[in-house]
Amino acid sequence: MISVYKIKPYFQKSLMPILNALHKKKITANQITVFAIVFSFVLAVLFWYADSYHFFFLCLPIGLLIRMALNALDGMMARLYNQTSKKGELLNEVGDILSDFILFIPLLKFQPESTYLIVLFIGLSIIN
């Protein structure tokens, strides 16, 4: 059975050319993390308006794949190019929580009758 943990090394290996290009452009792990947070906000706005512009629904899975790649890239950049720091760790953790939170908010618009369940889901995801 294929699991995410078996696929992860191949996914990271496929990101190496991007990682090297970012490093050559002097982009840091923390800059990638901040970009991932901003990207999540943009993705959440697109998701919010997807009922009016149906193309935005297609942007969600593509955007989540890009966000996953950005999350992998910031960690790889920090480890491979010795950019680890306490500030970076905190930024990464808070950024992940904030990004998840903002991406789940549009669910309230699309499923208003499940508000309590969605709020519970968001709360549990933050705790997790």
N, C-alpha and C positions, 0 to 999 in steps of 0.2 A: 504494500500500500504506500502511495506517495504522500508524504507530509510536507508541510511548509519547511521544516527543518532540513529535509533532504534537498529541497529545491534552493534554499538560501545560498549555498556556496556558488551555484551556477548563476543565480541572479546577481550576486555580487561580482562575479567574474565578468559578466556581461556589462557591468557598469564601469569597469576599470578604464576603458578609453575616455569616458566622460570625466571620471575622477582625475585622470592625468591631465586632461585639457583644462579642467578647473584649477588644478594646482599650478599649471604653467601660467594661468592668468592671475595668479596670486590671490585666488579666492580661498577664504578660510572656512573651517568647519562651522564656526559660529555664524558666518554670513550665509551659509547654506541653510542652517537652522532657521535663521530669521526669515529668509526667503520662503521656506516651507510654511512658516506661520502665516505670512502674508498671502501666500498661494492658497492656503486653506480658507482664509477669509474670502478671497475672490471666488473660490469654488462654492462656498456656502451661499454667497449672493446669487451665483448662477443657479444653484439648486433652489433657492427661494423663489426665483422667477421662472422656474421651469414649467409651471402650469401655463404661463403666457407664451413662452418661447420653447416649444417642445424639444428643439435641438439641444437645449441645456441639459436635458435628461441624459443625453449621450455623453455630455462633458463630465458627468459625475464619475462613472467607472474609469474613464481615461484619466481624469484628474486624480482619483484615488490611487491609481497605479503610479502616476508621477509623484504624488506625495510619498508613497512607499519608497520609491527610488531616492527621493531627496532625504528621507529619514535614514536610508542605508548609506547614502553618500556622506552625510555629515559624520556618521560614526567611523566609516572607513577612512575619511580624510583625517579625522582626529587621531586615529590609531597609526595609520601608515606614515603620516608626516609629523608625528609628535606634537600635535596641537591639543592634547587633552588638558583640561583645566577644570577646577571646581565650578567656575563661572559657566563654562561650556556644558558641564553635566546638568547644572541647574537650569540653564536656558533650554536644553534639550527636553528635560522632564516637564518643565512648565509649558514649554511650547507644544509638546504632545498633548497635554491635558487641555490646553486652550484650543488647539486645533480640533481635537475630537469634540469638545463642547460646542464650538461654533458650527461644526459640520452637522451635528445632530439637531440643532435648533430648527431648521426648516421642516423637520418631521412634524413639529407642532402645527405647522400650517396645513400639511397634507393629511393629517390624521387628528383633527381637533377633538374628536370624541374619545381619543385615547390619551388625552393630555397627562393624566396621572401616571399612566404606564410609561409614557415617554420621559417624563420628568424623573421617574424612578430609574429608568434605564440610563439616562444621562448621569444622574447622581451616582449610580453604581459603577459606571464607566470611569468617572473621575476618581472614585475610591480605589478602583482596580489599578 
